[in-house]
Every structure is written in structure tokens, then in C-alpha cells.
Amino acid sequence: MPWDYATLLGLIGEESIPALVRSRLTSLMLRLYVDRDPQSSKPQILYTRTWSKVVPEESDLNKSSGPFVPTLPVCTTGFTDLCAFLISDLAKLGGAKGRNGEASLNHSPTYGQLELISAQLEIVDKLLDFGFFTANRDSIACDFTEIQRLFHAVFAMVDTRGFSAAPSKKREQLMLVTVRSAALKLLIRILNLRANYRISVCLDVYERLFEQSNEQGINHPFFVQCEHACFKKDIISTSSIKSDTYEYGNYHGDPIIEAMINLTGFQNHSLTAQASALMIRHMSQRTRVTDDLQLVQVRLSRPSRHHLVPAHLGLRVYMQAAHVAPRTPAPHHSCSG
């Protein structure tokens, strides 16, 4: 076909092509190859988990109906090359430059550059929704290397620290608001991936505690390990943007807080609402863990005498035999900090 995958990928990466044309080619890649079968949406936060020792049953969906099953042509690279390109090119911000030649959207980006960024954000959002950019997404072995680079690139789109702008009806300014709105939505999706990982960490601790008595309570080494994995190591953070921890009252030393507060001063209701929501999400990330854990269900292989063991982390344990374990609220200073 004239628009085969390799040709499209080469064209959208060709910087000599005008940005506006590259944006349309990026949208074409999304429509032809990414947003279609066999890709499917995955939960941003998986609240129904399966005990790690459970052996999954064979799915009926794996059974072929015969040798003549029709198939659709798909990307044979698993989109690894596309993902690598997008991570690298997003950081260039469509070619928009600041006063010192750095990649920046704070100094009059062109309409074509903004259209290109918008198309790239759309395809990245879909790829994230389909489970790309992460391996072992729902386990403690999840690899966030690519997510960290994505977070850094997308945050740069909404980082207006030191800059301000009056409301304008120029099409470039309106498009810039649209791009920043899409970037904020993508950042929330990345925060959801972090929340999903923290649930995996807490569930791993719960599984290891399940066969033990909990005489040490919240001082048990497993809980200490849990808090360290959730809040004292980088998950989506980069060296310049520490976003996985928040120190109470640190409004002027936290890049997320500073950037979101500055963004609310652009006198745009949509951006103000989104920036405020992201800022609150950042400041309340510890209590968010507790809220998420209260929604988690853990499916076990079969009923056992452990039905009546309270779920120490606030997890609700559901057995396949429809037995429900009683639950006690998680202590305020446990894994939620």
C-alpha cells in the first residue's frame, strides 16, 4: 500500500518536511496503524488483581477457528521504533525555540509546530492507553524508563515558570492552550500509571505478609520497604523534576507546584481547572494510595482458612467461592504515609 508503516515513520521523522505536513502524517499513522485492531485499551489503574500464585485458565480467545481466519496487516515491530521516535521527538517541542535556542513553547511557537505537537500527543496518549511505553505494567517489575522521558518532555510543554501571557484570540495562542490542555491530560494519565504501580507494591507486601503473623504491625520491615518503594525512590521523576514526593508546605521549591501555580495565571478557565487538579493530585499523592487501596479486590485461587485475616493494607480480598474477608481500615500512617 502507498502509506506503509515504514514509509510513514520515515516521513514523520523527516525534519525538512514542514511541521504542519508532519502533523497530518502523524495523524495518518494514528488512524491507519495505532488506533485499530489488535490494539485495545487497558485500565489506567487496575483495581481487580489476581494473587500471584494463581495459574490463569486458558482463554477461549486463544483458540483458532481454523486455518482460514482472516487477519489484518499490523506493524511487525510492535511499535518499538515508533515509541522510541516519539519519546525523542516530543522533547524537541516541534522545533519551537526559546530565546537561548532551547526547546520551549514560551516564545511564539508557530501554528504548524503546535499542530505537530498536538498530533504527537494524541498518538502518545493512544499508545499509553494500549499499554505501550511500559513493560510488566501491573507488577512491581514495571519498567518506567520510557515513562520518565515522556514525563520530562510533556512537562516542558506546561512549564511556564518565569513567563506570563495575556489572553489572546490569535490562532497560535488558542492552539497553544489546546496543546497545553492535552499535555495536562497526558500527565494525569502518567500519574495514573504511577498509582497503578503503587498498588502493585502494596499488594506484593500484602502477599508476603499473608502467611505471617503481623505482631510488628506497621513497623514490620515489609511496610518500611513498601513506603520506600512508593515514596522514596524515583518512579516517573527525572533528576530535574522530582514529582514522586511532596514535602508539606514546600510551595516554592517544588517544580510541579510552581509550574501549575504559574499556569493558573494565564487567565484561561480550562487550563486553570486542569492545573489546579494536577497540583492537588500531586500534593495528595500519599492519601491517594489509601483511597485506591480501598477499591482494590484481590482474587485468590480457592477458599482457605485465611478468609478471616484482615487485609492490613485496606485491600478487600475476594475469593472465587464468594467468601468476603472482613476488612479493617488502613492505619493513617501505614503505606499511605
Protein Blocks (a to p, Z undefined) as FASTA:
>chain_A
ZZbfklmmmmmmmmkbcfklmmmmmmmmmmmmmnccfbdcddfbacbdcdfklccdddfk
lpcfbjklccddddfklommmmmmmmmmmmnnnopacfkopacfklopafklmmmmmmmm
mmmmmmmmnopaiahklbckbcfklmmmmmmmmmmmmmcghiacdddfbfklmmmmmmmm
mmmmmmmmmmmmmmmmmmmmmmmmmmmmmmpccklmmmlmklmmmmmmmmmccfkbcfkl
cckbccehilmlcfklmmmmmmmmnopaklmmmmmmmmmmmmmmmmmmmmmmmmpccddf
bdcfklmpccfkopacddfklpacddddddfklmnZZ
